[in-house]
Amino acid sequence: MPPFEDNAPKIVGTVVALTLLGSIVLPLRIHVRASNHALSWEDWTMMVALVPWAALSAVCIAGAFHGVGVAEGKLTVEERQNALMWFWLFEVLWCLAVIPVKLSISFMLGRIAVAKRPWVIGLYIISVLVTTITLLGFFYIIFRCTPIS
């Protein structure tokens, strides 16, 4: 088992804090929006984002206990390979988690700026481009990976 030192405890602390904060804020937001009959696409998209975000959080915490965040010189070759595998999983899940989050923000901005049609069109063009680029990054990460063992 690799050492749990250097930046690994900071990774765990950050992930736990942000996950707890999100676990409180999102249900409160959904409750308020539902009680006002104001649920819209951004709320549903953010709820979809919970699945990859939960997996991403679990991988970040597990990765910190398997060498991610530890100085390279303190890890054996096997521990470094294991840490890189966890980091690879993080990269893949990050791509999957960030797409619905960004789309949710785009839907919210589109709802707010509905009276300014050129802005909304530009917003959705940028959203399509960002989603496409993130998906390309996702497939690049998956197919470019060369397993060490």
C-alpha positions as a Python dict, from the first residue, in 0.01 Angstrom:
ca = {
    (1, 'M'): (0, 0, 0),
    (2, 'P'): (153, 334, -100),
    (3, 'P'): (198, 603, 162),
    (4, 'F'): (-93, 839, 227),
    (5, 'E'): (104, 1164, 235),
    (6, 'D'): (206, 1470, 31),
    (7, 'N'): (-107, 1586, -157),
    (8, 'A'): (-313, 1269, -112),
    (9, 'P'): (-484, 1388, 210),
    (10, 'K'): (-562, 1720, 42),
    (11, 'I'): (-726, 1537, -249),
    (12, 'V'): (-946, 1338, -13),
    (13, 'G'): (-1035, 1645, 194),
    (14, 'T'): (-1126, 1848, -113),
    (15, 'V'): (-1335, 1573, -271),
    (16, 'V'): (-1519, 1498, 54),
    (17, 'A'): (-1588, 1868, 119),
    (18, 'L'): (-1718, 1934, -233),
    (19, 'T'): (-1923, 1614, -238),
    (20, 'L'): (-2084, 1702, 95),
    (21, 'L'): (-2155, 2056, -23),
    (22, 'G'): (-2308, 1932, -348),
    (23, 'S'): (-2508, 1666, -160),
    (24, 'I'): (-2669, 1944, 41),
    (25, 'V'): (-2711, 2216, -222),
    (26, 'L'): (-2853, 2012, -511),
    (27, 'P'): (-3141, 1850, -317),
    (28, 'L'): (-3227, 2189, -168),
    (29, 'R'): (-3230, 2345, -514),
    (30, 'I'): (-3447, 2064, -652),
    (31, 'H'): (-3686, 2095, -357),
    (32, 'V'): (-3726, 2472, -403),
    (33, 'R'): (-3765, 2447, -780),
    (34, 'A'): (-4013, 2157, -753),
    (35, 'S'): (-4222, 2329, -485),
    (36, 'N'): (-4248, 2633, -715),
    (37, 'H'): (-4327, 2413, -1017),
    (38, 'A'): (-4016, 2549, -1185),
    (39, 'L'): (-3813, 2236, -1263),
    (40, 'S'): (-3651, 2269, -1602),
    (41, 'W'): (-3385, 2112, -1823),
    (42, 'E'): (-3094, 2241, -1617),
    (43, 'D'): (-3226, 2067, -1305),
    (44, 'W'): (-3276, 1735, -1480),
    (45, 'T'): (-2935, 1759, -1646),
    (46, 'M'): (-2768, 1828, -1312),
    (47, 'M'): (-2943, 1525, -1162),
    (48, 'V'): (-2809, 1313, -1450),
    (49, 'A'): (-2462, 1447, -1366),
    (50, 'L'): (-2488, 1295, -1018),
    (51, 'V'): (-2412, 945, -1145),
    (52, 'P'): (-2073, 1012, -1308),
    (53, 'W'): (-1991, 1268, -1037),
    (54, 'A'): (-2044, 1007, -763),
    (55, 'A'): (-1822, 762, -952),
    (56, 'L'): (-1562, 1036, -1004),
    (57, 'S'): (-1562, 1121, -633),
    (58, 'A'): (-1519, 755, -538),
    (59, 'V'): (-1231, 715, -784),
    (60, 'C'): (-1062, 1031, -653),
    (61, 'I'): (-1079, 910, -294),
    (62, 'A'): (-967, 557, -382),
    (63, 'G'): (-689, 695, -602),
    (64, 'A'): (-553, 902, -316),
    (65, 'F'): (-516, 582, -114),
    (66, 'H'): (-342, 412, -409),
    (67, 'G'): (-68, 662, -484),
    (68, 'V'): (-235, 959, -657),
    (69, 'G'): (-104, 1277, -498),
    (70, 'V'): (208, 1114, -355),
    (71, 'A'): (548, 1232, -476),
    (72, 'E'): (673, 1004, -751),
    (73, 'G'): (1001, 929, -573),
    (74, 'K'): (817, 778, -277),
    (75, 'L'): (638, 517, -489),
    (76, 'T'): (766, 184, -614),
    (77, 'V'): (724, 101, -982),
    (78, 'E'): (415, -110, -908),
    (79, 'E'): (262, 162, -689),
    (80, 'R'): (327, 420, -961),
    (81, 'Q'): (158, 200, -1223),
    (82, 'N'): (-140, 154, -992),
    (83, 'A'): (-159, 530, -928),
    (84, 'L'): (-153, 597, -1302),
    (85, 'M'): (-441, 354, -1351),
    (86, 'W'): (-647, 540, -1092),
    (87, 'F'): (-555, 872, -1254),
    (88, 'W'): (-663, 734, -1593),
    (89, 'L'): (-1000, 638, -1444),
    (90, 'F'): (-1027, 990, -1304),
    (91, 'E'): (-966, 1142, -1648),
    (92, 'V'): (-1232, 922, -1813),
    (93, 'L'): (-1491, 992, -1545),
    (94, 'W'): (-1409, 1363, -1545),
    (95, 'C'): (-1503, 1384, -1912),
    (96, 'L'): (-1832, 1205, -1844),
    (97, 'A'): (-1914, 1415, -1537),
    (98, 'V'): (-1831, 1756, -1678),
    (99, 'I'): (-2050, 1730, -1990),
    (100, 'P'): (-2389, 1730, -1811),
    (101, 'V'): (-2268, 1994, -1564),
    (102, 'K'): (-2168, 2230, -1845),
    (103, 'L'): (-2489, 2158, -2034),
    (104, 'S'): (-2689, 2237, -1721),
    (105, 'I'): (-2517, 2574, -1693),
    (106, 'S'): (-2585, 2638, -2062),
    (107, 'F'): (-2953, 2552, -2022),
    (108, 'M'): (-2978, 2791, -1726),
    (109, 'L'): (-2811, 3074, -1918),
    (110, 'G'): (-3033, 3002, -2218),
    (111, 'R'): (-3340, 3026, -1997),
    (112, 'I'): (-3223, 3357, -1851),
    (113, 'A'): (-3127, 3512, -2186),
    (114, 'V'): (-3430, 3386, -2377),
    (115, 'A'): (-3517, 3739, -2497),
    (116, 'K'): (-3176, 3783, -2663),
    (117, 'R'): (-3197, 3525, -2939),
    (118, 'P'): (-2846, 3582, -3088),
    (119, 'W'): (-2694, 3523, -2744),
    (120, 'V'): (-2890, 3202, -2697),
    (121, 'I'): (-2790, 3075, -3042),
    (122, 'G'): (-2424, 3152, -2967),
    (123, 'L'): (-2456, 2984, -2630),
    (124, 'Y'): (-2592, 2664, -2781),
    (125, 'I'): (-2328, 2663, -3056),
    (126, 'I'): (-2058, 2692, -2791),
    (127, 'S'): (-2229, 2418, -2585),
    (128, 'V'): (-2226, 2182, -2883),
    (129, 'L'): (-1859, 2260, -2949),
    (130, 'V'): (-1758, 2209, -2584),
    (131, 'T'): (-1952, 1882, -2563),
    (132, 'T'): (-1797, 1760, -2887),
    (133, 'I'): (-1444, 1850, -2776),
    (134, 'T'): (-1496, 1685, -2436),
    (135, 'L'): (-1627, 1368, -2602),
    (136, 'L'): (-1329, 1369, -2837),
    (137, 'G'): (-1104, 1399, -2532),
    (138, 'F'): (-1291, 1112, -2367),
    (139, 'F'): (-1237, 881, -2665),
    (140, 'Y'): (-877, 999, -2704),
    (141, 'I'): (-804, 911, -2341),
    (142, 'I'): (-965, 569, -2374),
    (143, 'F'): (-816, 462, -2707),
    (144, 'R'): (-476, 624, -2658),
    (145, 'C'): (-414, 438, -2333),
    (146, 'T'): (-147, 172, -2352),
    (147, 'P'): (-170, -61, -2052),
    (148, 'I'): (164, -108, -1877),
    (149, 'S'): (116, -470, -1781),
}
